[in-house]
Amino acid sequence: MTNLSRLSKLLALFLRHRPEEAGLRMDPYGYVPLGEVLKAVQERYPEVREADIHQLVEGPPPPRFEIGEGGIRALYGHSFFVEMDGEPAQVPELLYMGCLRKEVQRFRTEGIKPVDRYYVHLSLTRESAAERSHQPGDPCVIEILAGQARAAGLSFYRRGEVILTRGIPVQFVGESHEVDLPPSSRPSPRPSPRPSSGASSRPSAEAVAGHRAAPRAAEPAPAFGRRPRKATGRR
């Protein structure tokens, strides 16, 4: 039986971060022909069939991928630039974003800009924003005055349960709310790396598939516009 969790991580690696590692041809909107993706996956996991990918995409929420006429793509979370297709979405008056308390004042004076992404990732509810914030520290949720922002000309695009936009000007940054996470749910700081034993080893694609891919400056940017960004813990 195909391990769908492992398959999801590998698809995230290929479709969000490193399509060139598998030799995948991606269009400007993030789509890759499904057959090419299946072939790349089968080089790692020969047992995977096209039906398994459909089962993953059509499975329980939250959706992370979609299949369309252009093939398959990740809905959000890219570490390189992809164009938004379709008409801008109608959004509620308020949207939400998980952040750290120390970031709130900066957002209120500078607005919100993408950090390791090309789009700001927003949530439809305060609860989902809190769940999607995985940064160590004092978590909180900040309101986005989305209705006012859209009336002023900002475009929002819905990708599954995530709303994407290029940035939030300061006048549309609203109130912040504390997140009361149980101790077991609070993210822990990353441990310091262990001293090297002298032997070098490169982690496998499976080992890094679930994590943010570190930019590699020596690689040329692909034709669809990849450029490395500073990595954070935000998903």
N, C-alpha and C positions, 0 to 999 in steps of 0.2 A: 504494500500500500504506500502511495506517495505521501511523504511528509509535507503537508501544505505550509506549515510554518517555515520550514527550511526553504521551500520553493519561493515563498513570499520574500524572504530575505535576499535570495539570489536575484529575483526580479527587481527588487529595489536597487540592488547594486548595479545591474545592467541598465535600468531605465531611469534611475534618478541620478546616478553618480558617474559610472564608468562604462558607457556603451562602447567606447573604443577598445576596451579590454577584451570584449567578445567579438569585435569586428562588426558591430551592428550599425546599420545605416538608418539614422533618425531624421525625420522630417522636421521642419521648423516648429511644429506644434507638439513635438515629443513622441510621435508615433513611430513604431518600428514594425515592419511586416511580421505577422504572428509566426509564420513559418521560420523566419530567421531567428526569432527569439527561441522557439522550440528547439531548433538545432543547437543553439548555444547552450541552452539549459541541459540538453541531453549529453553534451560533452562532459558535464559534471555529474549528472544524474540520469543515466540511460533509461531508467524505468519510467520517467515522466512522459505522459502522453498529452496531446492537445486537450483532451477532455479534462485533465487535471488542472490545466491553466484556466479553462472556462469555469471549473468548479470553484477555484480560488477567487476569480474575479466576481462571480455571481454569488459568492457565499455571504455569510452574515456580515453586518456592518461592523466597523466603518469601512467603506470602500476605499481602496488605495490605488487600484488600477481600473482601466476600462478598455473594452475592445470595441473598435468601430471600423469604418470602411478603410481607414488608414493603417489598421493593425492594432497593436496594443500599446498603451502608454501608461506611465505613472500619472496620477491626477495632480500631485503636488510634491513638494519636497526636493525639487531639483537643485543640484549644486552648479548648474550651468543654465544659461538663458534659454527659455522656450517662449514662443509667441502664444498669446491667448487667442483662441478662436471662438466663434459664436458671439451673440449679443451680450452686452453687460447684463448682469443679474439685477433683478429687483431685490433690494435688501431691506430688512427691518430697520427701525429707527436706531437701534443699538446693536452693535456687534462687540465681541470681546476678544482679548488677547492675554494669555498668560505671560507673566514677566516676573522680575524680582523687584522688591521694594526699592532698592537703590537705583533702579532705572526710571522710576516714575517721574521724578523731578526733571530729569533730562528729556523725557518724552514731552513734558508740559512746556518746556522752553525751546526744544528743537524739533518737535514732531517725531514720528516713528518712521524709520527707514529700514530696509532689509539689511541684515548683517551678513549671514553666510548664505543667503538666498537672493533671488532677484525680485521676489515678491514678499510683501508682508502677509503672513498667514493668520487669518482671523477665524473665530468660532461663532456659531449661532447662539450659543448659550454660555452663561457664566460657568456652569458646571463642566461643560466640555472643554472650555478654555483652561480651567484648572487641571483637568485630567491630562491635557496635552503638554503642560509645562513640566519639563524634566530637568530643570537647572538646579544645581545645589544652591542653597541659600534660603532667604525668606520669600516664599512665593506669594504672589498676589495676582489679581486679575484687573485689567484696566478696561474701561468702557471706551468704545469708539462711537462717535456720533455719526453713524453711517448714513442715516436719512438726510441729514444736513449736508454731509460730504457729497452724496450722490446728486443732490439738488444743485450743488455748486460746481458739478462737472466731473467729479471723480468717478472712475469706472471700477466696478467690482465684478469678479468672475467666480461663479460657484463651481467647485470641483469636489464632488461628493459632499461631505459634511464640512468642507473647508472653504472659506472665502478668501480669494487672493486679490490684492491690489498693489500698486507700485509704491505707495507710501501714504502716510497720514499726516497732513499739515497740522501744526500745533493747535489751531482753533477747533479741530475736531477730536481732540484728545479729552476724554471725560474723566469721571471719577474712578478711583481705584478701590479695590475691596480685598481684604485679607483672605487668604486661603487657609483654612484650618485642616491641615492634613494630619492623619494619625501618624505617630512616629514610624510605624512600619512602612508607610507610603512615602515618606520624605526621601528625596534622592540624597545619596551620600557623596561627599567629595571623592574624586578619583584618587586611588592610591598612587603614591610615588612609584615610578618604575624601578624594578629590581636591578641591582648592579649586573652588568653583563658578565657572563662567564667566559667570554672570549669567543664563543661560537656564534656565528650570525645565522639567523634563520628568517625567512620571509613568511609572514602569515598567509594562509590560504585565502582564496576569495570567500569561502564559506565563513571563515573566521571574522572577516571584516564586513560581510554583507549586511549585518544588522546595525552597523555604526556609520557615522558620518565619514565619508571618504576624505582623507587629507589631500589637499591639492598638491600636484607634482609639477613643480615649475619647469622641469626639463622637457615636459611633453608639450608639443604644439597644440594650440587650441583647435578643436574640431570646427568644421565649416558651419555648424549651427550655432556657434557663438559662445562656447564654453570659455570662461575665464575663472581662475581660482578665487575663492572667497575664504575669509577667515572662518574657521570652524567654531561652532558653539554647541551647547547641549540642547538647543531648542529644536523641536520637531515640527 
